[in-house]
Amino acid sequence: MPFSHHSHSGEFCLHAKDTLRGIIETAIMKGMKVLALTEHMPRDQQEDLYPEEVLAAEITIFDLGRMFADYYAAALHLRDQYAQNIHILVGFEIDYIRPSSVQLIQRLQQDYKFDLFVGSVHHVNSIPIDFDKKMYIEAQESCGGTEELLFQAYFDAQLEMLVQLEPPIVAHFDLIRLFSDNSDLDLHLWPHVWEKVERNVQYIVDYGGLFELNSASFRKGWNEPYPRRDICELILSKGGRFTFSDDSHGMAQVGLNYHELLQFAESLGVAKIHYLQRLPTGRVAIDCLGPCQVHSITLAELRQDDFFKLCVTE
C-alpha cells in the first residue's frame, strides 16, 4: 500500500505543474492508497516572496492568502469526491522563516481543519537555501562565510521549528545539502554540525514524529534520498520511524523513483515504513499524530504491492 505524505500542484504552487485533480488521479492510476496534499503555506511578508512570484506573476502576500483558501476548499471537495478510490489527507507544508512564522502557522491551524502538516525549513536568516545557488551563498555569507556555520544555523532553525510546532512529519531533514559543494560529505566530519543533527533527531524521536524519506533528491541528481545515509543510520539507531514521500510537483513526479527509495530503505535495514490515516470522527487510538493514526507496513509487504510494477522509475 504505497503512499506519499508530501505533494504539490501547479494549480496552487508556481514552481509546480498540473492540477490538484490531476495529481490525485495519477496517484490512483499508479495504485497509491494514501496521498497527502500539502501545498505551501502562505507567507505574510512581502520580502519573503520568491523572484518567480514577484517578476513572473506579480504575486502579493494577499494573493498567497487567497490561493491558500482556494486550495483548502478544493482539497476538501476532492477528498470527498475520491474517497472510494484513495485515502486523501488534507494538509500543508509549513515554512519556518523566522520566530514570527510560528504565530502565522498556528493561526492557519486555527482557521482551517487540517489532517496534518509537514515541517520544513527553507530559509536561514530569512534567506532561501534551496531556491538557487546565489541565494544559498548569500545565506552562507550571512552566517560567517563557511558551509559548516551555515549548516549549524540551519539545524538550529530546524530545532526552533520542532520545539514550537512538533510537526507530525519532518520533511527533507537535510535540505541544506541541496546546493552544497559538499552535499555528500559525512556530517560526522563537522562535529559541531553533527551534535545539532543528533539533538534534532532525538527531539523528533521523543515526540514520535515521522522522518520523511523523500525521493525528490533523486531527480535532483543525488544517489540517496533526503535525508542521506549518515543521518538515516542515526535515526535508526535511536528508534526513529520513517515514512515515504515523493514531494511531487506535477503528475510526472507522483511515485517517481520509489523503486530507488525502497531499495535504499532495504539497504539500511529498515523493517517497517509508517504512514498516516485520518481517524473517523469519534474514534480514538493510541498511536496518533494529530487527528491521524500511525500505521505501518513491512518492507517485504510493500515490495509485493502492484504499485512497484506501475510507478515511474525514470
C-alpha positions as protocol buffer text, in pm:
chain_id: "A"
residue {
  index: 1
  type: MET
  ca { x: 0 y: 0 z: 0 }
}
residue {
  index: 2
  type: PRO
  ca { x: 221 y: 281 z: -126 }
}
residue {
  index: 3
  type: PHE
  ca { x: 168 y: 634 z: -6 }
}
residue {
  index: 4
  type: SER
  ca { x: 309 y: 985 z: -20 }
}
residue {
  index: 5
  type: HIS
  ca { x: 283 y: 1245 z: 255 }
}
residue {
  index: 6
  type: HIS
  ca { x: 414 y: 1542 z: 58 }
}
residue {
  index: 7
  type: SER
  ca { x: 284 y: 1679 z: -273 }
}
residue {
  index: 8
  type: HIS
  ca { x: 223 y: 2000 z: -468 }
}
residue {
  index: 9
  type: SER
  ca { x: 28 y: 2105 z: -777 }
}
residue {
  index: 10
  type: GLY
  ca { x: 71 y: 2378 z: -1035 }
}
residue {
  index: 11
  type: GLU
  ca { x: -278 y: 2495 z: -953 }
}
residue {
  index: 12
  type: PHE
  ca { x: -162 y: 2630 z: -617 }
}
residue {
  index: 13
  type: CYS
  ca { x: 218 y: 2643 z: -646 }
}
residue {
  index: 14
  type: LEU
  ca { x: 401 y: 2847 z: -910 }
}
residue {
  index: 15
  type: HIS
  ca { x: 701 y: 2615 z: -931 }
}
residue {
  index: 16
  type: ALA
  ca { x: 485 y: 2305 z: -981 }
}
residue {
  index: 17
  type: LYS
  ca { x: 275 y: 2174 z: -1271 }
}
residue {
  index: 18
  type: ASP
  ca { x: -72 y: 2029 z: -1334 }
}
residue {
  index: 19
  type: THR
  ca { x: -395 y: 2048 z: -1138 }
}
residue {
  index: 20
  type: LEU
  ca { x: -468 y: 1912 z: -793 }
}
residue {
  index: 21
  type: ARG
  ca { x: -722 y: 1678 z: -952 }
}
residue {
  index: 22
  type: GLY
  ca { x: -456 y: 1557 z: -1194 }
}
residue {
  index: 23
  type: ILE
  ca { x: -218 y: 1477 z: -909 }
}
residue {
  index: 24
  type: ILE
  ca { x: -486 y: 1275 z: -731 }
}
residue {
  index: 25
  type: GLU
  ca { x: -595 y: 1085 z: -1042 }
}
residue {
  index: 26
  type: THR
  ca { x: -234 y: 1000 z: -1124 }
}
residue {
  index: 27
  type: ALA
  ca { x: -184 y: 864 z: -772 }
}
residue {
  index: 28
  type: ILE
  ca { x: -497 y: 650 z: -811 }
}
residue {
  index: 29
  type: MET
  ca { x: -384 y: 525 z: -1153 }
}
residue {
  index: 30
  type: LYS
  ca { x: -48 y: 420 z: -1006 }
}
residue {
  index: 31
  type: GLY
  ca { x: -209 y: 234 z: -720 }
}
residue {
  index: 32
  type: MET
  ca { x: -140 y: 466 z: -428 }
}
residue {
  index: 33
  type: LYS
  ca { x: -365 y: 415 z: -130 }
}
residue {
  index: 34
  type: VAL
  ca { x: -280 y: 724 z: 78 }
}
residue {
  index: 35
  type: LEU
  ca { x: -194 y: 1069 z: -59 }
}
residue {
  index: 36
  type: ALA
  ca { x: -133 y: 1380 z: 148 }
}
residue {
  index: 37
  type: LEU
  ca { x: -199 y: 1713 z: -24 }
}
residue {
  index: 38
  type: THR
  ca { x: 49 y: 1960 z: 124 }
}
residue {
  index: 39
  type: GLU
  ca { x: 59 y: 2288 z: -64 }
}
residue {
  index: 40
  type: HIS
  ca { x: 292 y: 2554 z: 74 }
}
residue {
  index: 41
  type: MET
  ca { x: 163 y: 2782 z: 347 }
}
residue {
  index: 42
  type: PRO
  ca { x: 120 y: 3147 z: 251 }
}
residue {
  index: 43
  type: ARG
  ca { x: 390 y: 3390 z: 358 }
}
residue {
  index: 44
  type: ASP
  ca { x: 290 y: 3713 z: 527 }
}
residue {
  index: 45
  type: GLN
  ca { x: 580 y: 3944 z: 447 }
}
residue {
  index: 46
  type: GLN
  ca { x: 646 y: 4092 z: 103 }
}
residue {
  index: 47
  type: GLU
  ca { x: 1021 y: 4040 z: 143 }
}
residue {
  index: 48
  type: ASP
  ca { x: 963 y: 3663 z: 156 }
}
residue {
  index: 49
  type: LEU
  ca { x: 823 y: 3642 z: -197 }
}
residue {
  index: 50
  type: TYR
  ca { x: 1041 y: 3447 z: -439 }
}
residue {
  index: 51
  type: PRO
  ca { x: 1166 y: 3606 z: -763 }
}
residue {
  index: 52
  type: GLU
  ca { x: 929 y: 3385 z: -964 }
}
residue {
  index: 53
  type: GLU
  ca { x: 637 y: 3534 z: -773 }
}
residue {
  index: 54
  type: VAL
  ca { x: 748 y: 3896 z: -796 }
}
residue {
  index: 55
  type: LEU
  ca { x: 872 y: 3902 z: -1155 }
}
residue {
  index: 56
  type: ALA
  ca { x: 672 y: 3642 z: -1343 }
}
residue {
  index: 57
  type: ALA
  ca { x: 333 y: 3658 z: -1178 }
}
residue {
  index: 58
  type: GLU
  ca { x: 337 y: 3982 z: -976 }
}
residue {
  index: 59
  type: ILE
  ca { x: 201 y: 3794 z: -678 }
}
residue {
  index: 60
  type: THR
  ca { x: 137 y: 3971 z: -347 }
}
residue {
  index: 61
  type: ILE
  ca { x: 107 y: 3829 z: 1 }
}
residue {
  index: 62
  type: PHE
  ca { x: -267 y: 3885 z: -24 }
}
residue {
  index: 63
  type: ASP
  ca { x: -278 y: 3668 z: -336 }
}
residue {
  index: 64
  type: LEU
  ca { x: -96 y: 3391 z: -147 }
}
residue {
  index: 65
  type: GLY
  ca { x: -357 y: 3403 z: 127 }
}
residue {
  index: 66
  type: ARG
  ca { x: -644 y: 3380 z: -121 }
}
residue {
  index: 67
  type: MET
  ca { x: -472 y: 3099 z: -309 }
}
residue {
  index: 68
  type: PHE
  ca { x: -432 y: 2904 z: 13 }
}
residue {
  index: 69
  type: ALA
  ca { x: -801 y: 2942 z: 98 }
}
residue {
  index: 70
  type: ASP
  ca { x: -891 y: 2825 z: -254 }
}
residue {
  index: 71
  type: TYR
  ca { x: -659 y: 2528 z: -213 }
}
residue {
  index: 72
  type: TYR
  ca { x: -822 y: 2422 z: 112 }
}
residue {
  index: 73
  type: ALA
  ca { x: -1172 y: 2437 z: -37 }
}
residue {
  index: 74
  type: ALA
  ca { x: -1063 y: 2243 z: -347 }
}
residue {
  index: 75
  type: ALA
  ca { x: -881 y: 1982 z: -140 }
}
residue {
  index: 76
  type: LEU
  ca { x: -1185 y: 1912 z: 79 }
}
residue {
  index: 77
  type: HIS
  ca { x: -1406 y: 1877 z: -227 }
}
residue {
  index: 78
  type: LEU
  ca { x: -1164 y: 1638 z: -399 }
}
residue {
  index: 79
  type: ARG
  ca { x: -1111 y: 1437 z: -80 }
}
residue {
  index: 80
  type: ASP
  ca { x: -1484 y: 1366 z: -69 }
}
residue {
  index: 81
  type: GLN
  ca { x: -1512 y: 1303 z: -441 }
}
residue {
  index: 82
  type: TYR
  ca { x: -1234 y: 1042 z: -449 }
}
residue {
  index: 83
  type: ALA
  ca { x: -1296 y: 888 z: -106 }
}
residue {
  index: 84
  type: GLN
  ca { x: -1379 y: 549 z: -257 }
}
residue {
  index: 85
  type: ASN
  ca { x: -1056 y: 540 z: -457 }
}
residue {
  index: 86
  type: ILE
  ca { x: -785 y: 677 z: -230 }
}
residue {
  index: 87
  type: HIS
  ca { x: -739 y: 798 z: 127 }
}
residue {
  index: 88
  type: ILE
  ca { x: -662 y: 1168 z: 91 }
}
residue {
  index: 89
  type: LEU
  ca { x: -512 y: 1369 z: 374 }
}
residue {
  index: 90
  type: VAL
  ca { x: -556 y: 1745 z: 351 }
}
residue {
  index: 91
  type: GLY
  ca { x: -256 y: 1926 z: 491 }
}
residue {
  index: 92
  type: PHE
  ca { x: 5 y: 2189 z: 421 }
}
residue {
  index: 93
  type: GLU
  ca { x: 380 y: 2235 z: 421 }
}
residue {
  index: 94
  type: ILE
  ca { x: 495 y: 2488 z: 675 }
}
residue {
  index: 95
  type: ASP
  ca { x: 794 y: 2713 z: 622 }
}
residue {
  index: 96
  type: TYR
  ca { x: 979 y: 2830 z: 930 }
}
residue {
  index: 97
  type: ILE
  ca { x: 1146 y: 3154 z: 819 }
}
residue {
  index: 98
  type: ARG
  ca { x: 1179 y: 3341 z: 1149 }
}
residue {
  index: 99
  type: PRO
  ca { x: 1029 y: 3314 z: 1501 }
}
residue {
  index: 100
  type: SER
  ca { x: 717 y: 3506 z: 1398 }
}
residue {
  index: 101
  type: SER
  ca { x: 641 y: 3227 z: 1147 }
}
residue {
  index: 102
  type: VAL
  ca { x: 512 y: 3023 z: 1439 }
}
residue {
  index: 103
  type: GLN
  ca { x: 222 y: 3262 z: 1502 }
}
residue {
  index: 104
  type: LEU
  ca { x: 123 y: 3252 z: 1135 }
}
residue {
  index: 105
  type: ILE
  ca { x: 132 y: 2872 z: 1129 }
}
residue {
  index: 106
  type: GLN
  ca { x: -74 y: 2846 z: 1447 }
}
residue {
  index: 107
  type: ARG
  ca { x: -327 y: 3089 z: 1305 }
}
residue {
  index: 108
  type: LEU
  ca { x: -362 y: 2878 z: 991 }
}
residue {
  index: 109
  type: GLN
  ca { x: -416 y: 2571 z: 1207 }
}
residue {
  index: 110
  type: GLN
  ca { x: -695 y: 2755 z: 1389 }
}
residue {
  index: 111
  type: ASP
  ca { x: -858 y: 2886 z: 1072 }
}
residue {
  index: 112
  type: TYR
  ca { x: -851 y: 2556 z: 885 }
}
residue {
  index: 113
  type: LYS
  ca { x: -910 y: 2198 z: 996 }
}
residue {
  index: 114
  type: PHE
  ca { x: -609 y: 2015 z: 853 }
}
residue {
  index: 115
  type: ASP
  ca { x: -531 y: 1646 z: 883 }
}
residue {
  index: 116
  type: LEU
  ca { x: -157 y: 1706 z: 908 }
}
residue {
  index: 117
  type: PHE
  ca { x: 124 y: 1945 z: 838 }
}
residue {
  index: 118
  type: VAL
  ca { x: 473 y: 1881 z: 712 }
}
residue {
  index: 119
  type: GLY
  ca { x: 757 y: 2058 z: 892 }
}
residue {
  index: 120
  type: SER
  ca { x: 1016 y: 2229 z: 671 }
}
residue {
  index: 121
  type: VAL
  ca { x: 1290 y: 2488 z: 688 }
}
residue {
  index: 122
  type: HIS
  ca { x: 1374 y: 2657 z: 357 }
}
residue {
  index: 123
  type: HIS
  ca { x: 1549 y: 2967 z: 496 }
}
residue {
  index: 124
  type: VAL
  ca { x: 1846 y: 3062 z: 708 }
}
residue {
  index: 125
  type: ASN
  ca { x: 1849 y: 3418 z: 839 }
}
residue {
  index: 126
  type: SER
  ca { x: 1538 y: 3473 z: 625 }
}
residue {
  index: 127
  type: ILE
  ca { x: 1734 y: 3386 z: 305 }
}
residue {
  index: 128
  type: PRO
  ca { x: 1618 y: 3089 z: 93 }
}
residue {
  index: 129
  type: ILE
  ca { x: 1866 y: 2800 z: 91 }
}
residue {
  index: 130
  type: ASP
  ca { x: 1704 y: 2578 z: -175 }
}
residue {
  index: 131
  type: PHE
  ca { x: 1595 y: 2826 z: -444 }
}
residue {
  index: 132
  type: ASP
  ca { x: 1926 y: 2869 z: -629 }
}
residue {
  index: 133
  type: LYS
  ca { x: 2299 y: 2870 z: -568 }
}
residue {
  index: 134
  type: LYS
  ca { x: 2315 y: 3250 z: -550 }
}
residue {
  index: 135
  type: MET
  ca { x: 2077 y: 3271 z: -257 }
}
residue {
  index: 136
  type: TYR
  ca { x: 2244 y: 2973 z: -91 }
}
residue {
  index: 137
  type: ILE
  ca { x: 2575 y: 3161 z: -96 }
}
residue {
  index: 138
  type: GLU
  ca { x: 2402 y: 3472 z: 42 }
}
residue {
  index: 139
  type: ALA
  ca { x: 2273 y: 3264 z: 331 }
}
residue {
  index: 140
  type: GLN
  ca { x: 2620 y: 3121 z: 382 }
}
residue {
  index: 141
  type: GLU
  ca { x: 2775 y: 3467 z: 394 }
}
residue {
  index: 142
  type: SER
  ca { x: 2514 y: 3577 z: 648 }
}
residue {
  index: 143
  type: CYS
  ca { x: 2637 y: 3302 z: 879 }
}
residue {
  index: 144
  type: GLY
  ca { x: 3007 y: 3391 z: 864 }
}
residue {
  index: 145
  type: GLY
  ca { x: 3108 y: 3261 z: 523 }
}
residue {
  index: 146
  type: THR
  ca { x: 3154 y: 2886 z: 572 }
}
residue {
  index: 147
  type: GLU
  ca { x: 2923 y: 2599 z: 492 }
}
residue {
  index: 148
  type: GLU
  ca { x: 2984 y: 2448 z: 833 }
}
residue {
  index: 149
  type: LEU
  ca { x: 2848 y: 2761 z: 1001 }
}
residue {
  index: 150
  type: LEU
  ca { x: 2554 y: 2767 z: 758 }
}
residue {
  index: 151
  type: PHE
  ca { x: 2469 y: 2405 z: 840 }
}
residue {
  index: 152
  type: GLN
  ca { x: 2483 y: 2484 z: 1212 }
}
residue {
  index: 153
  type: ALA
  ca { x: 2243 y: 2776 z: 1165 }
}
residue {
  index: 154
  type: TYR
  ca { x: 2008 y: 2560 z: 958 }
}
residue {
  index: 155
  type: PHE
  ca { x: 1983 y: 2288 z: 1219 }
}
residue {
  index: 156
  type: ASP
  ca { x: 1936 y: 2549 z: 1492 }
}
residue {
  index: 157
  type: ALA
  ca { x: 1643 y: 2697 z: 1297 }
}
residue {
  index: 158
  type: GLN
  ca { x: 1507 y: 2347 z: 1246 }
}
residue {
  index: 159
  type: LEU
  ca { x: 1517 y: 2284 z: 1621 }
}
residue {
  index: 160
  type: GLU
  ca { x: 1322 y: 2604 z: 1685 }
}
residue {
  index: 161
  type: MET
  ca { x: 1058 y: 2484 z: 1440 }
}
residue {
  index: 162
  type: LEU
  ca { x: 1048 y: 2139 z: 1601 }
}
residue {
  index: 163
  type: VAL
  ca { x: 1016 y: 2265 z: 1957 }
}
residue {
  index: 164
  type: GLN
  ca { x: 748 y: 2521 z: 1876 }
}
residue {
  index: 165
  type: LEU
  ca { x: 534 y: 2305 z: 1646 }
}
residue {
  index: 166
  type: GLU
  ca { x: 628 y: 1934 z: 1668 }
}
residue {
  index: 167
  type: PRO
  ca { x: 525 y: 1851 z: 1310 }
}
residue {
  index: 168
  type: PRO
  ca { x: 384 y: 1501 z: 1255 }
}
residue {
  index: 169
  type: ILE
  ca { x: 616 y: 1460 z: 957 }
}
residue {
  index: 170
  type: VAL
  ca { x: 956 y: 1626 z: 921 }
}
residue {
  index: 171
  type: ALA
  ca { x: 1026 y: 1699 z: 555 }
}
residue {
  index: 172
  type: HIS
  ca { x: 1363 y: 1670 z: 379 }
}
residue {
  index: 173
  type: PHE
  ca { x: 1556 y: 1680 z: 706 }
}
residue {
  index: 174
  type: ASP
  ca { x: 1886 y: 1777 z: 540 }
}
residue {
  index: 175
  type: LEU
  ca { x: 1759 y: 2005 z: 265 }
}
residue {
  index: 176
  type: ILE
  ca { x: 2051 y: 2237 z: 346 }
}
residue {
  index: 177
  type: ARG
  ca { x: 2272 y: 1998 z: 149 }
}
residue {
  index: 178
  type: LEU
  ca { x: 2099 y: 2062 z: -184 }
}
residue {
  index: 179
  type: PHE
  ca { x: 2327 y: 2339 z: -317 }
}
residue {
  index: 180
  type: SER
  ca { x: 2629 y: 2249 z: -108 }
}
residue {
  index: 181
  type: ASP
  ca { x: 2961 y: 2180 z: -279 }
}
residue {
  index: 182
  type: ASN
  ca { x: 2991 y: 1901 z: -20 }
}
residue {
  index: 183
  type: SER
  ca { x: 2641 y: 1756 z: -47 }
}
residue {
  index: 184
  type: ASP
  ca { x: 2761 y: 1402 z: 15 }
}
residue {
  index: 185
  type: LEU
  ca { x: 3001 y: 1490 z: 298 }
}
residue {
  index: 186
  type: ASP
  ca { x: 2961 y: 1266 z: 602 }
}
residue {
  index: 187
  type: LEU
  ca { x: 2843 y: 1516 z: 863 }
}
residue {
  index: 188
  type: HIS
  ca { x: 3039 y: 1335 z: 1133 }
}
residue {
  index: 189
  type: LEU
  ca { x: 3335 y: 1529 z: 991 }
}
residue {
  index: 190
  type: TRP
  ca { x: 3179 y: 1851 z: 1120 }
}
residue {
  index: 191
  type: PRO
  ca { x: 3141 y: 1770 z: 1493 }
}
residue {
  index: 192
  type: HIS
  ca { x: 2951 y: 2087 z: 1581 }
}
residue {
  index: 193
  type: VAL
  ca { x: 2704 y: 2021 z: 1300 }
}
residue {
  index: 194
  type: TRP
  ca { x: 2668 y: 1655 z: 1393 }
}
residue {
  index: 195
  type: GLU
  ca { x: 2588 y: 1745 z: 1753 }
}
residue {
  index: 196
  type: LYS
  ca { x: 2295 y: 1953 z: 1628 }
}
residue {
  index: 197
  type: VAL
  ca { x: 2180 y: 1674 z: 1395 }
}
residue {
  index: 198
  type: GLU
  ca { x: 2182 y: 1428 z: 1686 }
}
residue {
  index: 199
  type: ARG
  ca { x: 1996 y: 1676 z: 1905 }
}
residue {
  index: 200
  type: ASN
  ca { x: 1722 y: 1733 z: 1646 }
}
residue {
  index: 201
  type: VAL
  ca { x: 1682 y: 1365 z: 1563 }
}
residue {
  index: 202
  type: GLN
  ca { x: 1644 y: 1281 z: 1931 }
}
residue {
  index: 203
  type: TYR
  ca { x: 1381 y: 1550 z: 1975 }
}
residue {
  index: 204
  type: ILE
  ca { x: 1172 y: 1410 z: 1689 }
}
residue {
  index: 205
  type: VAL
  ca { x: 1208 y: 1055 z: 1818 }
}
residue {
  index: 206
  type: ASP
  ca { x: 1100 y: 1165 z: 2165 }
}
residue {
  index: 207
  type: TYR
  ca { x: 772 y: 1321 z: 2050 }
}
residue {
  index: 208
  type: GLY
  ca { x: 703 y: 1042 z: 1798 }
}
residue {
  index: 209
  type: GLY
  ca { x: 725 y: 1231 z: 1469 }
}
residue {
  index: 210
  type: LEU
  ca { x: 789 y: 1058 z: 1138 }
}
residue {
  index: 211
  type: PHE
  ca { x: 1101 y: 1118 z: 931 }
}
residue {
  index: 212
  type: GLU
  ca { x: 1024 y: 1158 z: 564 }
}
residue {
  index: 213
  type: LEU
  ca { x: 1232 y: 951 z: 320 }
}
residue {
  index: 214
  type: ASN
  ca { x: 1193 y: 1195 z: 32 }
}
residue {
  index: 215
  type: SER
  ca { x: 1257 y: 1071 z: -322 }
}
residue {
  index: 216
  type: ALA
  ca { x: 1276 y: 1423 z: -474 }
}
residue {
  index: 217
  type: SER
  ca { x: 1654 y: 1423 z: -424 }
}
residue {
  index: 218
  type: PHE
  ca { x: 1696 y: 1151 z: -687 }
}
residue {
  index: 219
  type: ARG
  ca { x: 1552 y: 1372 z: -958 }
}
residue {
  index: 220
  type: LYS
  ca { x: 1793 y: 1644 z: -848 }
}
residue {
  index: 221
  type: GLY
  ca { x: 2098 y: 1429 z: -912 }
}
residue {
  index: 222
  type: TRP
  ca { x: 2153 y: 1259 z: -578 }
}
residue {
  index: 223
  type: ASN
  ca { x: 2201 y: 885 z: -535 }
}
residue {
  index: 224
  type: GLU
  ca { x: 2023 y: 886 z: -198 }
}
residue {
  index: 225
  type: PRO
  ca { x: 1701 y: 1040 z: -63 }
}
residue {
  index: 226
  type: TYR
  ca { x: 1666 y: 1316 z: 189 }
}
residue {
  index: 227
  type: PRO
  ca { x: 1798 y: 1254 z: 450 }
}
residue {
  index: 228
  type: ARG
  ca { x: 2127 y: 1097 z: 339 }
}
residue {
  index: 229
  type: ARG
  ca { x: 2258 y: 769 z: 478 }
}
residue {
  index: 230
  type: ASP
  ca { x: 2463 y: 916 z: 765 }
}
residue {
  index: 231
  type: ILE
  ca { x: 2152 y: 1074 z: 916 }
}
residue {
  index: 232
  type: CYS
  ca { x: 1927 y: 778 z: 835 }
}
residue {
  index: 233
  type: GLU
  ca { x: 2160 y: 544 z: 1021 }
}
residue {
  index: 234
  type: LEU
  ca { x: 2147 y: 776 z: 1320 }
}
residue {
  index: 235
  type: ILE
  ca { x: 1766 y: 783 z: 1306 }
}
residue {
  index: 236
  type: LEU
  ca { x: 1754 y: 404 z: 1300 }
}
residue {
  index: 237
  type: SER
  ca { x: 1995 y: 376 z: 1592 }
}
residue {
  index: 238
  type: LYS
  ca { x: 1766 y: 597 z: 1800 }
}
residue {
  index: 239
  type: GLY
  ca { x: 1449 y: 408 z: 1710 }
}
residue {
  index: 240
  type: GLY
  ca { x: 1312 y: 671 z: 1473 }
}
residue {
  index: 241
  type: ARG
  ca { x: 1028 y: 597 z: 1230 }
}
residue {
  index: 242
  type: PHE
  ca { x: 1031 y: 660 z: 856 }
}
residue {
  index: 243
  type: THR
  ca { x: 761 y: 733 z: 601 }
}
residue {
  index: 244
  type: PHE
  ca { x: 773 y: 769 z: 220 }
}
residue {
  index: 245
  type: SER
  ca { x: 712 y: 1089 z: 24 }
}
residue {
  index: 246
  type: ASP
  ca { x: 768 y: 1182 z: -340 }
}
residue {
  index: 247
  type: ASP
  ca { x: 744 y: 1560 z: -284 }
}
residue {
  index: 248
  type: SER
  ca { x: 586 y: 1565 z: -629 }
}
residue {
  index: 249
  type: HIS
  ca { x: 546 y: 1896 z: -811 }
}
residue {
  index: 250
  type: GLY
  ca { x: 344 y: 1755 z: -1100 }
}
residue {
  index: 251
  type: MET
  ca { x: 179 y: 1441 z: -1231 }
}
residue {
  index: 252
  type: ALA
  ca { x: 502 y: 1305 z: -1380 }
}
residue {
  index: 253
  type: GLN
  ca { x: 664 y: 1306 z: -1036 }
}
residue {
  index: 254
  type: VAL
  ca { x: 397 y: 1112 z: -848 }
}
residue {
  index: 255
  type: GLY
  ca { x: 569 y: 798 z: -721 }
}
residue {
  index: 256
  type: LEU
  ca { x: 882 y: 892 z: -911 }
}
residue {
  index: 257
  type: ASN
  ca { x: 1193 y: 698 z: -804 }
}
residue {
  index: 258
  type: TYR
  ca { x: 1005 y: 493 z: -544 }
}
residue {
  index: 259
  type: HIS
  ca { x: 1193 y: 184 z: -659 }
}
residue {
  index: 260
  type: GLU
  ca { x: 1516 y: 356 z: -555 }
}
residue {
  index: 261
  type: LEU
  ca { x: 1355 y: 473 z: -232 }
}
residue {
  index: 262
  type: LEU
  ca { x: 1251 y: 118 z: -143 }
}
residue {
  index: 263
  type: GLN
  ca { x: 1594 y: -21 z: -228 }
}
residue {
  index: 264
  type: PHE
  ca { x: 1759 y: 244 z: -12 }
}
residue {
  index: 265
  type: ALA
  ca { x: 1532 y: 161 z: 283 }
}
residue {
  index: 266
  type: GLU
  ca { x: 1612 y: -208 z: 240 }
}
residue {
  index: 267
  type: SER
  ca { x: 1985 y: -137 z: 231 }
}
residue {
  index: 268
  type: LEU
  ca { x: 1952 y: 48 z: 563 }
}
residue {
  index: 269
  type: GLY
  ca { x: 1785 y: -248 z: 726 }
}
residue {
  index: 270
  type: VAL
  ca { x: 1457 y: -65 z: 787 }
}
residue {
  index: 271
  type: ALA
  ca { x: 1194 y: -315 z: 898 }
}
residue {
  index: 272
  type: LYS
  ca { x: 877 y: -106 z: 865 }
}
residue {
  index: 273
  type: ILE
  ca { x: 759 y: 207 z: 689 }
}
residue {
  index: 274
  type: HIS
  ca { x: 491 y: 412 z: 858 }
}
residue {
  index: 275
  type: TYR
  ca { x: 201 y: 609 z: 717 }
}
residue {
  index: 276
  type: LEU
  ca { x: -92 y: 815 z: 841 }
}
residue {
  index: 277
  type: GLN
  ca { x: -465 y: 775 z: 804 }
}
residue {
  index: 278
  type: ARG
  ca { x: -730 y: 1011 z: 932 }
}
residue {
  index: 279
  type: LEU
  ca { x: -926 y: 875 z: 1227 }
}
residue {
  index: 280
  type: PRO
  ca { x: -1304 y: 865 z: 1177 }
}
residue {
  index: 281
  type: THR
  ca { x: -1494 y: 1115 z: 1388 }
}
residue {
  index: 282
  type: GLY
  ca { x: -1539 y: 984 z: 1741 }
}
residue {
  index: 283
  type: ARG
  ca { x: -1271 y: 717 z: 1712 }
}
residue {
  index: 284
  type: VAL
  ca { x: -964 y: 713 z: 1936 }
}
residue {
  index: 285
  type: ALA
  ca { x: -633 y: 532 z: 1901 }
}
residue {
  index: 286
  type: ILE
  ca { x: -310 y: 502 z: 2098 }
}
residue {
  index: 287
  type: ASP
  ca { x: -54 y: 592 z: 1832 }
}
residue {
  index: 288
  type: CYS
  ca { x: -175 y: 920 z: 1683 }
}
residue {
  index: 289
  type: LEU
  ca { x: -22 y: 1233 z: 1536 }
}
residue {
  index: 290
  type: GLY
  ca { x: -288 y: 1500 z: 1544 }
}
residue {
  index: 291
  type: PRO
  ca { x: -615 y: 1364 z: 1401 }
}
residue {
  index: 292
  type: CYS
  ca { x: -433 y: 1082 z: 1222 }
}
residue {
  index: 293
  type: GLN
  ca { x: -345 y: 732 z: 1335 }
}
residue {
  index: 294
  type: VAL
  ca { x: 1 y: 594 z: 1262 }
}
residue {
  index: 295
  type: HIS
  ca { x: 3 y: 265 z: 1070 }
}
residue {
  index: 296
  type: SER
  ca { x: 292 y: 59 z: 940 }
}
residue {
  index: 297
  type: ILE
  ca { x: 377 y: -196 z: 673 }
}
residue {
  index: 298
  type: THR
  ca { x: 684 y: -414 z: 640 }
}
residue {
  index: 299
  type: LEU
  ca { x: 921 y: -353 z: 353 }
}
residue {
  index: 300
  type: ALA
  ca { x: 866 y: -712 z: 238 }
}
residue {
  index: 301
  type: GLU
  ca { x: 492 y: -649 z: 213 }
}
residue {
  index: 302
  type: LEU
  ca { x: 548 y: -316 z: 40 }
}
residue {
  index: 303
  type: ARG
  ca { x: 772 y: -473 z: -225 }
}
residue {
  index: 304
  type: GLN
  ca { x: 496 y: -717 z: -321 }
}
residue {
  index: 305
  type: ASP
  ca { x: 250 y: -438 z: -395 }
}
residue {
  index: 306
  type: ASP
  ca { x: 139 y: -392 z: -757 }
}
residue {
  index: 307
  type: PHE
  ca { x: 238 y: -28 z: -731 }
}
residue {
  index: 308
  type: PHE
  ca { x: 601 y: -119 z: -790 }
}
residue {
  index: 309
  type: LYS
  ca { x: 505 y: -267 z: -1126 }
}
residue {
  index: 310
  type: LEU
  ca { x: 335 y: 55 z: -1230 }
}
residue {
  index: 311
  type: CYS
  ca { x: 515 y: 355 z: -1080 }
}
residue {
  index: 312
  type: VAL
  ca { x: 757 y: 561 z: -1287 }
}
residue {
  index: 313
  type: THR
  ca { x: 1126 y: 485 z: -1229 }
}
residue {
  index: 314
  type: GLU
  ca { x: 1295 y: 733 z: -1460 }
}
